[in-house]
Amino acid sequence: MPTLLITGANRGLGLELTREFARHHWRVLACCRSPEEAGDLQALAAAAEAVAIHRLEVGDIAQVRDLAGRLKGAPIDILFNNAGIFGPKHQRFGETDEAGWLEAFRINCIAPLRLAEAFVEHVAASERRVIATMGSVMGSIAENGSGGDYAYRTSKAAVHMVMKGLAVDLAARGIVTVVLHPGWVQTSMGGSNAPLTPEASAAGLTEVLLGLRREQSGMLIDYQGNVRPW
Ligand SMILES: NC(=O)c1ccc[n+]([C@@H]2O[C@H](COP(=O)([O-])OP(=O)(O)OC[C@H]3O[C@@H](n4cnc5c(N)ncnc54)[C@H](OP(=O)(O)O)[C@@H]3O)[C@@H](O)[C@H]2O)c1
């Protein structure tokens, strides 16, 4: 049975991706920072034997390494860095908050690299060997037509570069690295005006991941399978 490890699995896109991969008969290591508060995920794990919940605050390197150690020897076919934050409420020109901006960088950009470093042997030992990170067209320099959102946009642009670097660094180990854009989705981050449901986005992202080809490594791909510009 192939295995997915996903962060931020307790709600939003992470929860739907967990549901979707379980439906495709994958084992899912569903990580979230407060399992005791993750009612929906607990219900899913109770109904689907292949879903196991693990506590993981992605910004806590000790927790990341501890989980990697406890899972030592277990192949992970897809390591999916899904957890992310928008950052400070106000991010327009003239109102950027430095501490909040740094926190967005820590969680959205640095944590995915730390996870890749901690779990690279698990991924290398698997059949599919994929590291995926949730990026965003909000982090695309080419597609920025509306400005603002400085903390979020720059943290995503930076993680795009991290993943491109991993695609180069880990190619010799046969590891495929992609950045995914889920569309604009109705989650707590995306808000209720978003046109896409988490179910539709997760279904599209799952299809993209299951059909991933080696030559797509180092690309930004949306939930419909389109390659988007950096
Ligand atoms: N929704 C959109 O339109 C959209 C568009 C483009 C990209 N994305 C990206 O898609 C990903 C998922 O977003 P979403 O829309 O599902 O947002 P969401 O509903 O706000 O969920 C965010 C998830 O990330 C987790 N998380 C945040 N900080 C964490 C940390 N330090 N450690 C562990 N988990 C943490 C949250 O856990 P808690 O419940 O513990 O806070 C939650 O599970 C994010 O990377 C986001 O940037 C979303």
The ligand as a MOL file (V3000), in Angstrom:
LIG
                    3D

  0  0  0     0  0            999 V3000
M  V30 BEGIN CTAB
M  V30 COUNTS 48 52 0 0 0
M  V30 BEGIN ATOM
M  V30 1 N -7.5040 28.1430 0.2090 0
M  V30 2 C -6.9300 28.6670 -0.8610 0
M  V30 3 O -7.5790 29.3340 -1.6870 0
M  V30 4 C -5.4720 28.4350 -1.1080 0
M  V30 5 C -4.9300 28.9160 -2.3270 0
M  V30 6 C -3.5860 28.7030 -2.5830 0
M  V30 7 C -2.8060 28.0080 -1.6730 0
M  V30 8 N -3.3550 27.5560 -0.5050 0 CHG=1
M  V30 9 C -2.4740 26.8280 0.4150 0
M  V30 10 O -3.0370 25.5720 0.7170 0
M  V30 11 C -2.6000 25.1080 2.0070 0
M  V30 12 C -3.7920 24.6900 2.8470 0
M  V30 13 O -4.5790 25.8530 3.0580 0
M  V30 14 P -6.1300 25.8240 3.4370 0
M  V30 15 O -6.8080 26.6810 2.4640 0
M  V30 16 O -6.5880 24.4370 3.6650 0 CHG=-1
M  V30 17 O -6.0450 26.6420 4.8020 0
M  V30 18 P -6.6680 26.4220 6.2420 0
M  V30 19 O -8.0340 25.8790 6.1620 0
M  V30 20 O -6.3960 27.6950 6.9600 0
M  V30 21 O -5.7450 25.2470 6.8580 0
M  V30 22 C -4.4180 25.4630 7.1650 0
M  V30 23 C -3.8690 24.1930 7.7620 0
M  V30 24 O -2.4750 24.3960 8.0650 0
M  V30 25 C -2.2740 24.0170 9.4230 0
M  V30 26 N -1.1520 24.7440 10.0170 0
M  V30 27 C -0.9360 26.0810 10.0410 0
M  V30 28 N 0.1930 26.3600 10.7210 0
M  V30 29 C 0.6960 25.1660 11.1310 0
M  V30 30 C 1.8240 24.7780 11.8790 0
M  V30 31 N 2.6800 25.6800 12.3610 0
M  V30 32 N 2.0510 23.4450 12.1040 0
M  V30 33 C 1.1920 22.5230 11.6330 0
M  V30 34 N 0.0740 22.8220 10.9310 0
M  V30 35 C -0.1580 24.1280 10.6930 0
M  V30 36 C -3.5820 24.3540 10.1210 0
M  V30 37 O -3.6260 23.7050 11.3710 0
M  V30 38 P -4.4040 24.3580 12.6630 0
M  V30 39 O -5.8410 23.9550 12.5330 0
M  V30 40 O -3.7090 23.7370 13.8240 0
M  V30 41 O -4.2220 25.8490 12.5740 0
M  V30 42 C -4.5420 23.8130 9.0800 0
M  V30 43 O -4.6340 22.4250 9.1780 0
M  V30 44 C -1.7790 26.2650 2.5930 0
M  V30 45 O -0.4040 26.0390 2.4010 0
M  V30 46 C -2.2500 27.4680 1.7740 0
M  V30 47 O -1.2860 28.4880 1.7250 0
M  V30 48 C -4.6530 27.7600 -0.2040 0
M  V30 END ATOM
M  V30 BEGIN BOND
M  V30 1 1 1 2
M  V30 2 2 2 3
M  V30 3 1 2 4
M  V30 4 1 4 5
M  V30 5 2 4 48
M  V30 6 2 5 6
M  V30 7 1 6 7
M  V30 8 2 7 8
M  V30 9 1 8 9
M  V30 10 1 8 48
M  V30 11 1 9 10
M  V30 12 1 9 46
M  V30 13 1 10 11
M  V30 14 1 11 12
M  V30 15 1 11 44
M  V30 16 1 12 13
M  V30 17 1 13 14
M  V30 18 2 14 15
M  V30 19 1 14 16
M  V30 20 1 14 17
M  V30 21 1 17 18
M  V30 22 2 18 19
M  V30 23 1 18 20
M  V30 24 1 18 21
M  V30 25 1 21 22
M  V30 26 1 22 23
M  V30 27 1 23 24
M  V30 28 1 23 42
M  V30 29 1 24 25
M  V30 30 1 25 26
M  V30 31 1 25 36
M  V30 32 1 26 27
M  V30 33 1 26 35
M  V30 34 2 27 28
M  V30 35 1 28 29
M  V30 36 1 29 30
M  V30 37 2 29 35
M  V30 38 1 30 31
M  V30 39 2 30 32
M  V30 40 1 32 33
M  V30 41 2 33 34
M  V30 42 1 34 35
M  V30 43 1 36 37
M  V30 44 1 36 42
M  V30 45 1 37 38
M  V30 46 2 38 39
M  V30 47 1 38 40
M  V30 48 1 38 41
M  V30 49 1 42 43
M  V30 50 1 44 45
M  V30 51 1 44 46
M  V30 52 1 46 47
M  V30 END BOND
M  V30 END CTAB
M  END
